[in-house]
């Protein structure tokens, strides 16, 4: 378990800041990634940057590595050298967390056959107009459950003939991970605020500069 990550969940000031600021920042991410009222796929990358920015805010830029090679598909950042995966899901139910994005059935099966948990996970459950949370799921918790239930019950492959774009952790496995005694949670009340947002204003202002 990363003692540094646990600090976030035990620091009352940071916890209150997350409860207060995260819904607003994720709402901004949706607005930035929207066109004609529909949120684009790129919102996931913006959300990830928001969480990484939180880590930098708490621990300092020198301790958060952001330039992660594409050869490490699950690792989104490193905190004090320890790899960390950042996942976000939307909805009332815990589920739909992608381990890898692929539409290739052979690659998906190959991934499942070779997969073993190898990094801590920060999971954000977005549930607008209701409660969700930020979860820290330590690597040891993932390994313990994986060893207990096996890869077939831990990993869900895409159904043939569908286009879900990824290999997921099963709903059952994820529910067990977040409920584990060693996992941490911050409860978030996901309420939207009124934001006057213009996606072009910043760029127009930059064009105006000499």
SULURKA-V521654 format. One record per residue. N is the residue number from 1. PSI is psi in whole degrees, -180 to 180 (none if undefined). OMEGA is omega in radians with two decimals (999 if undefined). Layout:
N/PSI/OMEGA, N/PSI/OMEGA
//
This chain:
1/134/3.12, 2/110/3.14, 3/-30/-3.13, 4/-42/3.12, 5/-38/3.12, 6/-32/3.13, 7/-38/-3.13, 8/-40/-3.06, 9/-13/-3.14, 10/-8/3.12, 11/105/-3.03, 12/-37/-3.14, 13/-43/3.11, 14/-42/3.13, 15/-47/3.14, 16/-37/3.11, 17/-43/3.12, 18/-46/3.14, 19/-37/-3.07, 20/-42/-2.96, 21/-31/-3.01, 22/-45/3.11, 23/-41/3.12, 24/-46/-3.11, 25/-39/3.10, 26/-31/3.04, 27/-42/3.06, 28/-41/3.12, 29/-41/3.12, 30/-42/3.13, 31/-42/3.13, 32/-29/-3.04, 33/12/-3.07, 34/149/2.99, 35/129/-3.11, 36/39/3.06, 37/0/-3.14, 38/133/-3.12, 39/129/-3.12, 40/167/-3.11, 41/-27/-3.07, 42/-10/3.14, 43/-31/3.14, 44/-41/3.13, 45/-37/3.13, 46/-44/3.10, 47/-42/3.13, 48/-43/3.13, 49/-35/3.11, 50/-43/3.13, 51/-41/3.09, 52/-39/3.11, 53/-35/3.06, 54/-43/3.12, 55/-41/3.10, 56/-42/3.12, 57/-42/-3.08, 58/-43/-2.95, 59/-9/3.14, 60/145/-3.05, 61/-34/-3.10, 62/-20/-3.06, 63/2/-3.13, 64/113/-3.14, 65/125/-3.07, 66/-19/-3.12, 67/83/-3.08, 68/128/-3.14, 69/148/-3.13, 70/-15/3.11, 71/-8/3.09, 72/78/-2.97, 73/-29/-3.09, 74/-22/-3.06, 75/123/3.14, 76/-28/3.11, 77/171/3.01, 78/131/3.11, 79/115/-3.04, 80/39/3.09, 81/-7/-3.10, 82/124/-3.10, 83/144/-3.09, 84/135/3.05, 85/135/3.14, 86/123/-3.12, 87/143/3.02, 88/140/3.07, 89/156/3.14, 90/132/3.08, 91/169/-3.09, 92/-34/-3.07, 93/147/3.07, 94/117/3.14, 95/169/3.07, 96/18/3.13, 97/122/-3.11, 98/134/3.01, 99/-35/3.11, 100/145/3.12, 101/115/3.07, 102/148/3.06, 103/1/-3.10, 104/115/-3.07, 105/-38/-3.14, 106/-44/3.12, 107/-38/-3.14, 108/-46/3.14, 109/-41/3.12, 110/-41/3.11, 111/-48/-3.12, 112/-42/-3.08, 113/-22/-3.09, 114/-4/-3.02, 115/141/2.91, 116/135/-3.10, 117/136/-3.11, 118/8/3.03, 119/155/3.06, 120/158/3.14, 121/134/2.91, 122/121/-3.11, 123/128/3.08, 124/121/3.06, 125/112/3.13, 126/128/-3.13, 127/82/-3.02, 128/140/-3.13, 129/23/3.13, 130/-168/-3.14, 131/146/3.06, 132/-144/3.14, 133/170/2.97, 134/125/-3.08, 135/140/2.94, 136/117/3.13, 137/101/-3.09, 138/154/3.13, 139/-40/-3.12, 140/-37/3.12, 141/-44/3.12, 142/-47/-3.13, 143/-42/-3.11, 144/-45/-3.13, 145/-41/3.13, 146/-46/3.14, 147/-32/-3.09, 148/-46/-3.01, 149/-15/3.10, 150/159/-3.03, 151/-31/-3.12, 152/-34/-3.13, 153/-13/-3.11, 154/-33/-3.01, 155/133/3.11, 156/121/3.11, 157/154/3.05, 158/143/3.08, 159/137/3.10, 160/137/3.11, 161/-3/3.09, 162/173/-3.12, 163/62/-3.12, 164/-6/3.01, 165/28/3.07, 166/165/3.05, 167/131/-3.02, 168/159/2.85, 169/135/-3.14, 170/155/-3.14, 171/-41/3.13, 172/-46/-3.13, 173/-45/-3.11, 174/-40/3.10, 175/-40/3.11, 176/-37/-3.13, 177/-48/-3.08, 178/-24/-3.12, 179/-7/-3.10, 180/144/-3.09, 181/-24/-3.11, 182/-6/3.05, 183/155/-3.12, 184/153/-3.13, 185/140/2.92, 186/122/3.13, 187/129/-3.13, 188/131/3.03, 189/106/-2.99, 190/84/3.09, 191/135/3.11, 192/152/3.03, 193/161/3.13, 194/120/-3.11, 195/125/3.02, 196/107/-3.02, 197/131/3.07, 198/111/-3.03, 199/-13/-3.09, 200/-17/-3.00, 201/-46/-3.11, 202/-42/-3.11, 203/-37/3.08, 204/-44/3.13, 205/-38/3.12, 206/-35/3.08, 207/-30/-3.11, 208/-23/-3.09, 209/147/3.10, 210/none/999
//
